[in-house]
Amino acid sequence: MMKKFALACASVALALPALSQEAFPSRPIRIVVPYAAGGATDFVARTVGDRLSKALGQPVVVDNRTGAAGAIGAGEVARAKPDGYTLLMTITDSQINNTALYKTLTYDPRKDFVGITQVVRSPALVSTHPGTGIQSIADLQAKAAQGKARLSYGSWGIGGLGHLAGETLNRNLKAAMVHVPQRGEGPVVTDLLSGTIDVGLSSVASAMQHVPTGKVVPLAVLGQQRSTTLPNVPTMAELGFKDPLYDSNVWIGLLAPGKTPQAIVERVAKEVNAIVRTPEVSEQFVGRGFELLNTTPAQFAVSYNAEFNVITQRIRELGIEAQ
């Protein structure tokens, strides 16, 4: 009798873990955005989050945790329980650039996160204003060679892709341009419109509305393909610039804490990918100047590793540090 009782108790004990495991998801999910509300990352997070809530049958809350170039929000998610209920919607900078810019970070992007999906990419645009008389990169090079006036270029911040691409181009052309960093892409476009800077590095999304009016003159885009929004603007590679940095773009992606179960990662990726493929959402994103990526977790990992080496190496080569 005692033996049977012991066996029964063992069977119950073995069954308890399975019974205690909750099906995912069974409660609200929080998506942390480490940048201000109203920006591009926030827009993507809220567009996806609203529909993800309906797909999973649970509330999805977007929580903006700003500061330190995305490091505060990213660090919070890195320390969160890896159960799929705290996710991060962020851009390239917090997961790649920050590792080379800051001497100390509260998280290690390569160990503390797993990529779910890169939702969209935001092509970077090299542009000028009509007052410069510049219509192409060749014109920019010719004007710089004249040396009659000190040229300047603006970017959305120290160590961002715009800064890296702008300074790389600056050295490629031997233009001796002065860097004017801003806090975001909006101020870069404002500086272009006012003629405060000669060349601007921003996203296509931020500048595209001013291209048809001629207030902003596009010179080139970064990335391996042309922008669908500005299809007549060549890539840097098409213009003969083979530096791998020019193939990069800012992506907006969804990530989870590093030890999140693969089954949860794949489930969320599947749902988000399906959302982005819908005509309603894809048209919204393309209309805002984004290019759809919609990668799988495996594709995200491959792309991330390739970009990590290129971007961090360039930051160190240029001697750029956070200020």
N, C-alpha and C positions, 0 to 999 in steps of 0.2 A: 504493500500500500504506500509506504513512504517513498519507494522508488518511483512509483507512478506519479505521486504528488510532485516529486522533485523534477521529473521530466515535464510535467504540465507547467510548472513554474518557469522552467527554462524556455519552454516554447512561448509563453506569454512575454517573457523578458526580451526574447529575440524579436517578437512582433512589435513591441512598444516603439522602437525607433522609427519603424516604417509608418506606424500609426501617427506618430508625433510630427512627421515631416509634412509641412503644409504645401499644398499645390501652389505653384507660382502662376500668376500673382494672386494673393489673397488679401492684399491691403494696398493703400495708396503708394504710388511711385513718385519720387522726387528727382527732377532733372535740374542739376545745378548749372547755371550759366555764369562763368566768372567775369562777365562783362556787363555793362549797363543795359537796362531795359530800353527797348526801342532800336537797338543796333541790329546788325545783320545776324549775329549768332542768336540773339534773343528771338528774332523773327522766325528763324528756322526752328528753334526749340519749341516755340509756341505753336507753330503750324503743325509740326510733327506730334507734339505732346497732346494736343486736342484730339487728334484722330487716333493716337495710340491708346488713349483712355477708352475710347469706344471699342477699339479692337480687343483690348485686354479685359474690359469690363471692370476697370478700377480707375479712380481718379489719378491723373498725372499732373503734378504741380511743378511749375517752373519757378526756381528760386535763384535770384540774381545775387551773387556773392562777389563783389568787385574788389579790385585792388592788386597792386604789385604785378601788373601785366598779366593778370590771370592766375597768378600763383596762389592767391588766397583761396579761391574757389576750388582750384585743382587739388590743392593740398587737403582740403576738407573731404573731398570725395576719395582721395587716396587712403584716408584714415577710416573711411566708413566701412561698415560690415559688408563683406562681399556676398550679398544675397540677392542682388538685382533690384533692390528698392531705392538705391541712391546711385544715380548715373550722372555723367558729365557731358554737356554739350559745349564744345570749345573749338578753338582754331589751332592751326599749326604752332603759333607762337608759344602757347603755354606748355606744349608737349615736346617741342624740339628746341626752339630758339632760347628759351629760358635756361636750359641746361648749360649753355655756353655763356650766357650773359651774366648769370648770377653765380657768385662763388659758392653760395650755399642755398639749397632749396629744401623745403620740408617734405619733398617727395621725389622719387626717381621715376620719371615717366616710363622708362623701359621695364621697370619691375613692378611698379605699383598700379599699373593699368592694363586692361585688355581692350583692344579696339573692337567695337561692335559694327559700326559702319561709318564710312565717310559719306555724308549725305550729299553735299555739293562742293564744288570748288568755286572760288571767287577769283577770276583771272585778274592779274595785276596789269595796269595800263601805264605806259609811259606817254605823257602828253605835255603840251605846251599851250600858250595862249597866242592869239593872232598878232599881238603887238611885237612878238619876237621876230616875225617873218620866217620862222622855221616851219617847214612842212614835212620834214623827214629826219631820220637819224643822221643821214648824210649831211643835211643842212646844219644840224646841231654840231656835228664834227667840224664842218667848215667854219662855222661861226666861232667855235672855241679856238680854232687854229688862228683866227685873226687876232685874238688877244686884245681886242679893243675895249671889252667890258668884262667885268667879273661876273660869270654866270652862277646861278644857284639852282638847287633842286630841293624839293620838299618831299618828305615821307610821313607815314602815319605814326612813326615812333622809332626811338633808338633800338636797333637790333631786329626790327621787323623785316619782312621780306622786301618791302619797298626800300628800306635803307640799304640792305645788302645789294639789291639789284642796282639801285641808284649809284652807290659807291663803286660797284664793279664796273658799271658803264662809264662812270666818271674816269676811272683809271684806264679802261680800254681805250677811251677817246683822248686821254691825256688832256681833259678839259679843265681841270683845276676848279670844278664847281664847288660852291660852298653848300654844305648840307644844312637845311632848315627843318628840324624835326617838329612834328606836331603831335597832338594827342588825339589821334583819330584821322580818318580819311576826309571827313567833312571839312575840317579846317584846311587841308591840303587843296581841295577843290576851290574853296573860298579864296585862298591865296593865289591860285591860278587865275580866277576870274578878275581879281583886283590887280593882277600884274605884279604882285609882291614877289613871286618867284618865277623863274624862267621855265623850269621843268617840274612836273609833278608826278609822283608815284602814288597811285591810288588804285582802287578796284574799278573795274569796268562799271559795276553797279552804281558807284558813287558819282561817276563823271558822265555816264552815257546820255543823260538828259540834255547836257550842254553841247554835245557833239553836233546834232542837227542844226543848231542855231549858229554854229561857228565860234562860240565863245570858248570852247576847248578844242584844241587840234590834236587828235590822236596820232602818235608816232609808231608805236609798236605795243604788242601784248606779250606777256610772259606765258609760258606753257608750251606744250607740244602741239597744240591745235589752236587755230584761230578762234576767237570768240564768236558764238552764234549771234550775239547781239550786235557786234561790230565786225561783220565778216570781211570787210574790205581792208582791215588793219592787219598788217603782216606780223608774224611772230618774230622774235629776236633771232631765232634759228634761221628763218627764211632770209633774214638780212645778213646772214653770214657769221653771226655770233654763236659759237659752239659751246660756250661755257655751260656746264650742266645746271648751274644755278638758274639760268634763264628758262629752264624747263619746269621750274617749280611754280606752284601756285598755292595760295592760301586755301586750305580746305576747312570745312566745318564738319565736325564728326562727333559721333556719340561713343562714349567709352564707359567702362565699368571698372570698379576696383579689381586689382590684379588676380585675386583668387576666386572670382565669381565662377560658379559652375558653368562648364561649357554649354550644357543644355539650356541654361537661362540666356547666355550670350546669343546662342543660335536662335532661340525663340524670339528675342527682342529684335534681332537683326532681320529675321524673316518678316515680322510685322511692319517694321519701319520701311524695309525695301518695298513691300507691297503698297504702303501708303504713298511713298515717293513716286511709284510708277503710275498712280492714278492720274488721269488727265487734269483734274482740278489742281492737285498739288504741283505736278510737274510744270504746268503752265504758270502757276504763281511764282515758282522759283526762277524759271527762265525769264519771266517778265521783269523780275528784279535784277537781271543781269548775271544770275548764277548759271553754272554748267552742272548738270546732274552727274554725280559719281555713283551713289547708291551701291557701294561695294559690300562684299561679304567680309566676315571677320578675317578670313585668310588673305584676301586681297588687300585689306587695310594693313595687315602686318607687313606684307611685302613692300607696299608703297611707303609705309612709315620708315622702315629700316633704310631704304634707299635714300629718302630725303634727309633723314637724320644725319647721315654722314656728310652729305653735301653741305647742308646748312650750317651745322656746328663747325665744320672745318673752315668755312668761309668767314664766320664770325671771328674765329681765332686768327685767321690770316690777316683780316682787316684791323685787328686789335680793338674791336668794339666791346665796350663794357657798359653795363646798366648805369644810369646816372640818377 
